[in-house]
């Protein structure tokens, strides 16, 4: 069953690329304050790279002006790919945290996983959510992984 508006984020661990290599991030850390979370099927993929991430990079300051303390991107990739992608897209400079769900376990716990031929750990549906104190207050899920309309930074900003 997929996570829904009003649900609490499930526990889990994600990974970020720190100065000395991969570092574990407890999902419970994302339950602090108001957080915008968006997920992409994969770093460097066309829609993720050319539409989804840029829509959050250009709006990150507007999210903060509206009281969102963190903007977080989740990708089912290893932390090295996630870290390189954060730098290449400008997300790192904008203060967007790009976290890796390297084995896809947290994405599966959300019920947001998709499977495809050749994908070792599957991928994530494209979605965006607002979380306040660990509770999902808004959730926008795309029907197709190649679409970025409901889950764009602009669309989520309108719901803040």
C-alpha positions as CSV (number, residue, x, y, z in Angstrom):
1,X,0.0,0.0,0.0
2,X,1.4,3.4,-1.0
3,X,1.9,6.2,1.5
4,X,-1.0,8.8,1.5
5,X,-1.8,12.2,2.7
6,X,-2.1,12.0,6.5
7,X,0.3,9.1,6.9
8,X,3.5,9.2,8.9
9,X,6.8,8.6,7.1
10,X,8.0,5.1,7.7
11,X,11.4,4.6,9.5
12,X,14.4,3.9,7.4
13,X,17.9,4.8,6.4
14,X,19.1,6.8,3.4
15,X,22.7,7.7,2.5
16,X,24.4,11.0,1.6
17,X,27.8,11.6,0.3
18,X,29.8,13.4,3.0
19,X,33.3,14.8,3.0
20,X,34.7,11.4,4.0
21,X,32.4,9.2,2.0
22,X,28.9,7.8,2.5
23,X,27.0,8.8,5.7
24,X,23.8,7.3,7.0
25,X,20.8,9.6,7.3
26,X,17.9,8.4,9.5
27,X,14.6,9.1,8.0
28,X,13.4,10.3,11.4
29,X,15.6,13.4,10.7
30,X,13.2,14.2,7.9
31,X,10.4,14.4,10.4
32,X,11.7,17.5,12.0
33,X,9.8,20.7,10.9
34,X,8.3,21.3,7.5
35,X,10.2,19.4,4.7
36,X,9.6,19.2,1.0
37,X,10.6,15.8,-0.3
38,X,10.7,14.9,-4.0
39,X,11.8,11.6,-5.6
40,X,13.1,10.9,-9.0
41,X,13.3,7.6,-10.9
42,X,17.0,8.1,-11.4
43,X,19.8,10.7,-11.4
44,X,20.9,11.9,-14.8
45,X,17.8,10.6,-16.5
46,X,16.3,13.1,-19.0
47,X,13.2,14.2,-17.2
48,X,14.9,14.2,-13.8
49,X,17.9,16.1,-15.0
50,X,16.2,18.6,-17.3
51,X,12.9,19.3,-15.6
52,X,12.4,17.9,-12.1
53,X,15.6,18.9,-10.3
54,X,15.7,22.3,-12.0
55,X,12.1,23.1,-10.9
56,X,13.2,22.7,-7.3
57,X,16.6,24.5,-7.7
58,X,14.9,27.6,-9.0
59,X,12.2,27.5,-6.2
60,X,14.3,26.5,-3.2
61,X,14.4,30.0,-1.8
62,X,10.6,30.4,-2.2
63,X,10.1,27.2,-0.3
64,X,12.2,28.6,2.6
65,X,10.3,31.9,2.5
66,X,7.1,29.9,3.1
67,X,8.6,28.1,6.1
68,X,9.9,24.9,4.6
69,X,13.2,24.2,6.5
70,X,14.6,21.5,4.1
71,X,14.2,20.5,0.5
72,X,15.2,16.9,0.0
73,X,15.5,14.8,-3.2
74,X,15.4,11.0,-2.9
75,X,16.9,8.8,-5.7
76,X,17.4,5.1,-6.0
77,X,21.0,5.3,-6.9
78,X,24.2,4.9,-4.9
79,X,25.5,7.8,-2.8
80,X,28.4,8.6,-5.2
81,X,26.0,9.0,-8.1
82,X,23.6,11.0,-6.0
83,X,26.4,13.3,-4.8
84,X,27.8,13.9,-8.3
85,X,24.3,14.6,-9.6
86,X,23.7,17.1,-6.8
87,X,26.8,19.0,-7.8
88,X,26.2,18.9,-11.6
89,X,22.6,20.1,-11.3
90,X,23.4,23.0,-8.8
91,X,21.3,21.3,-6.1
92,X,24.2,21.1,-3.7
93,X,24.9,24.8,-4.1
94,X,21.2,25.6,-3.7
95,X,21.1,23.6,-0.4
96,X,18.9,20.8,-1.7
97,X,19.9,17.5,0.0
98,X,20.1,14.7,-2.5
99,X,19.8,11.4,-0.6
100,X,20.4,7.9,-2.0
101,X,18.1,5.0,-1.3
102,X,20.8,2.7,-2.6
103,X,18.9,-0.5,-2.1
104,X,15.4,0.9,-2.7
105,X,14.2,-0.3,0.7
106,X,12.8,3.0,1.9
107,X,11.1,3.6,-1.5
108,X,9.5,0.1,-1.2
109,X,8.4,1.0,2.4
110,X,6.6,4.0,0.9
111,X,5.0,1.8,-1.7
112,X,6.5,4.1,-4.4
113,X,8.8,1.6,-6.1
114,X,8.6,0.6,-9.7
115,X,10.3,-2.3,-11.3
116,X,11.8,-2.5,-14.7
117,X,14.0,-4.8,-16.8
118,X,17.7,-4.2,-16.0
119,X,17.1,-2.3,-12.8
120,X,18.8,-4.0,-9.9
121,X,17.0,-2.3,-7.1
122,X,14.1,-0.9,-9.1
123,X,13.4,2.8,-9.2
124,X,11.1,5.3,-7.6
125,X,7.9,6.7,-8.9
126,X,8.2,10.4,-9.5
127,X,6.5,12.2,-6.6
128,X,6.7,15.3,-4.4
129,X,5.4,15.7,-0.8
130,X,5.2,18.1,2.0
131,X,5.9,16.7,5.4
132,X,5.2,18.4,8.7
133,X,6.5,16.8,11.9
134,X,6.7,13.5,10.1
135,X,3.2,13.5,8.7
136,X,2.5,13.8,5.0
137,X,0.4,16.9,4.5
138,X,0.5,17.0,0.6
139,X,1.4,14.3,-1.9
140,X,1.6,14.5,-5.6
141,X,2.4,11.4,-7.6
142,X,2.9,11.3,-11.4
143,X,1.2,8.5,-13.4
144,X,4.2,8.2,-15.7
145,X,7.8,8.4,-14.6
146,X,8.5,10.5,-17.7
147,X,6.1,13.2,-16.6
148,X,6.9,16.1,-14.3
149,X,3.8,18.2,-13.8
150,X,2.1,17.4,-10.5
151,X,5.5,16.7,-8.8
152,X,7.4,19.8,-10.0
153,X,8.8,22.4,-7.7
154,X,6.3,24.9,-9.1
155,X,3.3,22.6,-8.4
156,X,4.4,21.7,-4.9
157,X,5.1,25.3,-4.1
158,X,1.5,26.2,-4.9
159,X,0.5,23.8,-2.1
160,X,2.7,25.2,0.6
